[in-house]
Amino acid sequence: MSAMITAELVDLDLAADSKEAAARSLAERMVAAGRVTDLEGFLADVAAREAQMPTGLDGGIGIPHCRSAHVAEPTLAFGRSATGIDFGAPDGPADLVFLIAAPAGADTDHLTILSALARRLMDPEFTAALRTAEDPAPAAALIAGGPVAEPATVEPEVIPPATQAVTAPEAAPEATSEAAPETAAEGVPQERPFRVVAVTSCPTGIAHTYMAAESLENAARDAGVQITVETQGSAGFKKLPKAAIEAADAVILAHDVEVRDKERFAGKPTVDVGVKAGISRAPELIAEARGRAERGEVTAAAHPAGADGSDAPFGTAGEPDESAEGFGTRLRKWLMTGVRC
């Protein structure tokens, strides 16, 4: 397995003034390195992915990426812009641009490394180091620093219902001034943490899927919430344990493609948003999940969310209302039906 990024794939003085120019400049480095076989074909695939959802993220990051038949091996190119490039992030232009290229049939090992990089992008120390790097070689070495350790998760303990012992009636205890223990949410004792299960997914399953997972895990840790995340990405996915779902107090679905086996979460308070909301609004989603559990809001079958994190238009029967979408959106859906998750 060759290095996914080398010094030749790093441009610390990216002069592009648009996301298209940035992608072209970095892709040309991939072509020169023998990693991309058809420049125009690859750029068309990058543009198609960008049309599905802008790849700009808060914090000055742009991550154009795609799967493409024109990619010889999984590759990453990095560019740093002094003026910033608009990738559609709410907080402004990106100065750190990562072009991620994955072959149409990339193997699991390579995709695991790419997903680890996506998680690392959520680390402020990592991005700060890239902003101060003075030479392409150290920057490439930093980016290729190996998979990020997966956050440890504790398997939720399934608490069985209390059994009622058959005993002789006892005298009622004397009243005391001590109040019964409060609960953080309906049926959620304070002596254990609030529990959430989550699923993240995006159309290509390379970057946003894992960045949303990392962001949710960080937000949950800060809030003292126990979370277990299922990433439905290109490297495959391992289903959440049934016991974890049963013990969860709430569910967060951050996705732009349909969640697989979504019926598993029926009957749970559910927050259903687009994958970028999982990246940029993770603390809010954790708080919203807790609030829904406290209010006892149970979801029979949460509907998919829009790519921007808002609710998608729905008809009265609970199915997507295509009449509420523009022709371009519908055409793109038809054309992109074959894109793997």
C-alpha positions as CSV (number, residue, x, y, z in Angstrom):
1,M,0.0,0.0,0.0
2,S,1.7,3.2,-1.1
3,A,1.5,6.4,0.9
4,M,-1.8,8.1,0.4
5,I,-0.2,11.6,0.5
6,T,3.3,12.7,-0.3
7,A,5.1,16.1,-0.3
8,E,4.3,16.3,-4.1
9,L,0.6,16.3,-3.2
10,V,0.8,19.3,-0.9
11,D,0.5,22.9,-2.0
12,L,1.1,25.4,0.9
13,D,0.5,28.3,-1.4
14,L,-2.7,27.3,-3.2
15,A,-3.5,30.3,-5.5
16,A,-7.0,29.2,-6.7
17,D,-9.8,31.7,-6.3
18,S,-12.7,29.2,-6.6
19,K,-13.5,25.7,-5.5
20,E,-13.4,24.5,-9.1
21,A,-9.9,26.0,-9.6
22,A,-8.8,24.6,-6.3
23,A,-10.0,21.1,-7.2
24,R,-8.3,21.3,-10.6
25,S,-5.0,22.5,-9.1
26,L,-4.8,19.7,-6.6
27,A,-6.1,17.1,-9.1
28,E,-3.3,18.1,-11.5
29,R,-0.9,17.0,-8.8
30,M,-2.7,13.7,-8.5
31,V,-2.4,13.2,-12.3
32,A,1.4,14.1,-12.2
33,A,1.8,11.5,-9.4
34,G,0.0,8.8,-11.5
35,R,-2.8,8.6,-9.0
36,V,-5.6,9.9,-11.4
37,T,-5.8,8.6,-15.0
38,D,-8.3,11.1,-16.5
39,L,-8.2,14.7,-15.2
40,E,-11.5,15.9,-16.7
41,G,-13.4,12.7,-15.9
42,F,-12.2,12.9,-12.3
43,L,-13.1,16.6,-12.0
44,A,-16.6,15.8,-13.4
45,D,-17.1,13.3,-10.6
46,V,-15.8,15.8,-8.0
47,A,-18.3,18.4,-9.3
48,A,-21.2,15.8,-9.2
49,R,-20.4,15.1,-5.6
50,E,-20.2,18.8,-4.8
51,A,-23.6,19.4,-6.5
52,Q,-25.2,16.9,-4.0
53,M,-24.0,19.0,-1.0
54,P,-21.4,21.7,-0.5
55,T,-18.3,20.3,1.2
56,G,-17.3,23.4,3.1
57,L,-17.2,23.0,6.9
58,D,-17.1,25.5,9.8
59,G,-13.6,26.3,10.8
60,G,-12.1,27.1,7.4
61,I,-12.1,23.6,5.9
62,G,-13.1,22.4,2.4
63,I,-13.2,18.7,1.7
64,P,-14.1,18.0,-2.0
65,H,-14.2,14.3,-2.4
66,C,-15.6,11.5,-4.6
67,R,-15.4,7.9,-5.7
68,S,-14.3,7.7,-9.3
69,A,-13.4,5.2,-11.9
70,H,-10.6,7.6,-12.9
71,V,-8.7,7.1,-9.6
72,A,-5.9,4.5,-9.7
73,E,-5.5,4.4,-5.9
74,P,-6.8,6.2,-2.9
75,T,-5.2,9.5,-2.7
76,L,-5.3,12.8,-0.8
77,A,-4.0,16.2,-1.8
78,F,-3.8,19.1,0.5
79,G,-3.8,22.8,-0.3
80,R,-3.5,25.9,1.9
81,S,-4.9,29.2,0.7
82,A,-3.8,32.6,2.0
83,T,-7.1,34.3,0.9
84,G,-9.6,31.6,1.4
85,I,-11.9,29.7,-1.0
86,D,-15.7,29.5,-0.9
87,F,-16.8,25.9,-0.4
88,G,-20.2,26.9,0.9
89,A,-19.5,26.8,4.7
90,P,-21.8,29.0,6.8
91,D,-18.9,30.7,8.5
92,G,-17.0,31.7,5.4
93,P,-14.2,30.6,3.1
94,A,-11.9,27.7,3.6
95,D,-8.1,28.1,3.9
96,L,-7.5,24.3,4.3
97,V,-8.5,22.2,1.3
98,F,-8.4,18.4,1.3
99,L,-9.1,16.8,-2.1
100,I,-9.9,13.1,-1.4
101,A,-10.0,10.7,-4.3
102,A,-11.2,7.1,-3.8
103,P,-11.4,4.4,-6.6
104,A,-14.8,3.2,-7.4
105,G,-13.9,-0.2,-5.8
106,A,-11.5,1.0,-3.1
107,D,-10.6,-1.7,-0.5
108,T,-11.6,-1.5,3.1
109,D,-8.0,-0.8,4.4
110,H,-7.7,2.3,2.3
111,L,-11.1,3.6,3.2
112,T,-10.5,3.0,6.9
113,I,-7.5,5.3,6.6
114,L,-9.5,8.0,4.8
115,S,-12.2,7.8,7.5
116,A,-9.6,8.2,10.2
117,L,-8.4,11.4,8.4
118,A,-11.9,12.7,8.4
119,R,-12.2,12.2,12.1
120,R,-8.8,14.0,12.6
121,L,-10.1,17.0,10.8
122,M,-12.3,17.7,13.9
123,D,-9.2,18.1,16.1
124,P,-8.3,21.8,16.4
125,E,-4.7,21.0,17.2
126,F,-4.4,19.1,13.9
127,T,-5.8,21.9,11.8
128,A,-3.7,24.5,13.7
129,A,-0.5,22.6,13.0
130,L,-1.4,22.5,9.2
131,R,-1.9,26.3,9.3
132,T,1.6,26.8,10.6
133,A,3.4,24.2,8.6
134,E,6.4,25.7,6.7
135,D,7.3,22.8,4.4
136,P,5.2,20.3,2.3
137,A,7.1,17.2,3.7
138,P,6.2,17.8,7.4
139,A,2.6,18.7,6.4
140,A,2.3,15.4,4.4
141,A,3.8,13.5,7.3
142,L,1.3,15.1,9.7
143,I,-1.7,14.3,7.5
144,A,-0.4,10.7,7.0
145,G,0.0,10.2,10.7
146,G,-2.0,7.0,10.9
147,P,-5.5,6.1,11.9
148,V,-7.0,8.1,14.7
149,A,-7.8,5.8,17.7
150,E,-11.5,5.2,17.8
151,P,-13.1,6.7,20.9
152,A,-13.7,4.1,23.5
153,T,-17.4,3.3,24.0
154,V,-18.9,1.5,26.9
155,E,-21.5,-1.1,25.9
156,P,-24.7,0.1,27.5
157,E,-25.9,-2.2,30.3
158,V,-29.4,-3.4,29.8
159,I,-31.3,-2.8,33.0
160,P,-34.0,-5.4,33.3
161,P,-37.4,-4.4,34.6
162,A,-37.7,-4.6,38.4
163,T,-39.3,-7.8,39.5
164,Q,-42.1,-7.7,42.1
165,A,-41.4,-10.0,45.0
166,V,-44.5,-11.6,46.6
167,T,-44.2,-10.8,50.3
168,A,-46.4,-10.2,53.2
169,P,-47.7,-6.6,53.4
170,E,-45.5,-4.4,55.5
171,A,-46.4,-1.3,57.4
172,A,-46.0,1.8,55.4
173,P,-42.8,3.7,56.2
174,E,-43.0,6.9,58.1
175,A,-43.1,10.0,56.0
176,T,-39.8,11.8,55.7
177,S,-38.7,15.1,54.3
178,E,-36.5,13.4,51.7
179,A,-37.9,13.6,48.2
180,A,-37.7,10.7,45.8
181,P,-34.7,10.8,43.4
182,E,-35.3,13.1,40.5
183,T,-35.0,11.8,37.0
184,A,-33.2,13.4,34.1
185,A,-35.9,12.2,31.7
186,E,-38.9,9.9,31.8
187,G,-37.6,6.6,33.2
188,V,-34.0,7.7,33.2
189,P,-32.5,7.5,36.7
190,Q,-29.9,10.2,37.5
191,E,-27.4,7.5,38.8
192,R,-26.6,6.5,35.2
193,P,-25.7,8.8,32.3
194,F,-28.2,9.7,29.6
195,R,-27.8,7.3,26.7
196,V,-27.9,8.0,23.0
197,V,-27.4,5.9,19.9
198,A,-26.7,7.5,16.6
199,V,-26.2,6.8,12.9
200,T,-24.2,8.9,10.5
201,S,-24.1,8.6,6.7
202,C,-23.5,10.6,3.5
203,P,-23.7,9.8,-0.2
204,T,-20.0,8.7,-0.6
205,G,-19.4,7.6,2.9
206,I,-15.8,8.9,3.0
207,A,-15.7,12.1,4.9
208,H,-18.9,13.6,6.3
209,T,-20.0,10.3,7.8
210,Y,-17.0,10.0,10.1
211,M,-16.7,13.7,10.8
212,A,-20.2,13.8,12.1
213,A,-19.5,10.7,14.2
214,E,-16.5,12.4,15.7
215,S,-18.3,15.6,16.4
216,L,-21.2,13.8,18.1
217,E,-18.9,11.8,20.2
218,N,-17.0,14.9,21.3
219,A,-20.2,16.7,22.1
220,A,-21.6,13.8,24.1
221,R,-18.4,13.5,26.1
222,D,-18.6,17.2,27.0
223,A,-22.2,16.9,28.0
224,G,-21.7,13.8,30.2
225,V,-23.8,11.7,27.8
226,Q,-23.0,8.1,26.8
227,I,-23.2,7.7,23.0
228,T,-22.6,4.8,20.6
229,V,-22.4,5.7,16.9
230,E,-22.9,3.5,13.9
231,T,-21.1,4.9,10.8
232,Q,-22.7,3.7,7.6
233,G,-19.7,4.5,5.4
234,S,-17.7,3.2,2.5
235,A,-15.6,1.0,4.8
236,G,-18.7,-0.9,5.7
237,F,-20.6,-0.7,9.0
238,K,-21.2,-2.7,12.1
239,K,-24.7,-2.5,13.4
240,L,-25.4,-1.1,16.7
241,P,-25.9,-3.9,19.3
242,K,-29.6,-4.6,19.9
243,A,-28.9,-4.1,23.6
244,A,-27.5,-0.6,23.0
245,I,-30.6,0.4,21.1
246,E,-33.0,-1.0,23.7
247,A,-31.1,0.8,26.5
248,A,-30.9,4.1,24.7
249,D,-32.9,7.0,25.9
250,A,-32.9,8.8,22.5
251,V,-31.6,8.4,18.9
252,I,-29.8,10.8,16.6
253,L,-29.8,10.2,12.9
254,A,-27.4,12.5,10.9
255,H,-27.7,11.4,7.3
256,D,-28.1,12.4,3.7
257,V,-28.9,8.9,2.4
258,E,-31.6,6.6,3.8
259,V,-30.5,5.0,7.1
260,R,-30.3,1.2,6.7
261,D,-32.7,-0.8,8.9
262,K,-34.2,2.4,10.3
263,E,-37.1,0.5,11.8
264,R,-34.8,-0.6,14.6
265,F,-35.3,2.8,16.2
266,A,-39.1,2.9,16.2
267,G,-40.6,3.9,19.5
268,K,-37.5,6.0,20.6
269,P,-37.3,9.8,20.8
270,T,-35.5,10.6,17.6
271,V,-33.6,13.7,16.2
272,D,-33.4,13.3,12.4
273,V,-31.2,15.8,10.6
274,G,-28.7,16.1,7.7
275,V,-25.2,14.9,8.1
276,K,-23.7,18.4,8.2
277,A,-25.8,19.3,11.2
278,G,-24.1,16.4,12.9
279,I,-20.8,18.1,12.3
280,S,-21.6,21.7,13.0
281,R,-24.5,21.4,15.5
282,A,-23.6,18.4,17.5
283,P,-24.0,20.0,21.0
284,E,-27.5,21.2,20.0
285,L,-28.4,17.8,18.7
286,I,-27.4,16.2,22.0
287,A,-29.5,18.7,23.9
288,E,-32.4,18.3,21.6
289,A,-32.3,14.5,22.0
290,R,-32.3,14.9,25.8
291,G,-35.2,17.4,25.6
292,R,-37.3,15.0,23.4
293,A,-36.7,12.2,25.9
294,E,-37.7,14.4,28.8
295,R,-40.9,15.4,27.0
296,G,-41.6,11.8,26.1
297,E,-41.7,12.4,22.4
298,V,-41.7,9.0,20.7
299,T,-41.1,8.7,17.0
300,A,-42.8,5.9,15.1
301,A,-40.6,6.4,12.0
302,A,-38.6,9.5,11.6
303,H,-38.5,10.8,8.0
304,P,-35.2,11.7,6.2
305,A,-33.8,15.2,6.5
306,G,-32.5,17.6,3.9
307,A,-28.9,17.9,3.0
308,D,-28.6,21.2,4.9
309,G,-29.9,19.7,8.1
310,S,-33.5,20.9,7.7
311,D,-36.5,18.7,7.2
312,A,-37.1,17.5,3.7
313,P,-40.4,18.3,2.1
314,F,-43.0,15.6,2.7
315,G,-46.4,14.8,1.5
316,T,-49.4,13.9,3.6
317,A,-48.7,10.2,3.3
318,G,-45.3,10.5,4.9
319,E,-43.5,10.0,1.6
320,P,-41.1,12.5,-0.1
321,D,-43.1,15.1,-2.0
322,E,-41.2,15.4,-5.2
323,S,-43.5,18.1,-6.4
324,A,-41.9,20.3,-3.7
325,E,-38.5,19.8,-5.3
326,G,-37.0,21.6,-8.2
327,F,-36.5,19.8,-11.5
328,G,-32.7,20.0,-11.1
329,T,-32.9,18.3,-7.7
330,R,-35.1,15.5,-9.0
331,L,-32.9,15.1,-12.1
332,R,-29.8,14.9,-9.9
333,K,-31.4,12.2,-7.8
334,W,-32.2,10.2,-10.8
335,L,-28.7,10.5,-12.2
336,M,-27.0,9.8,-8.8
337,T,-29.1,6.7,-8.0
338,G,-26.1,4.5,-8.5
339,V,-23.7,6.4,-6.2
340,R,-22.6,4.0,-3.4
341,C,-23.0,5.1,0.2
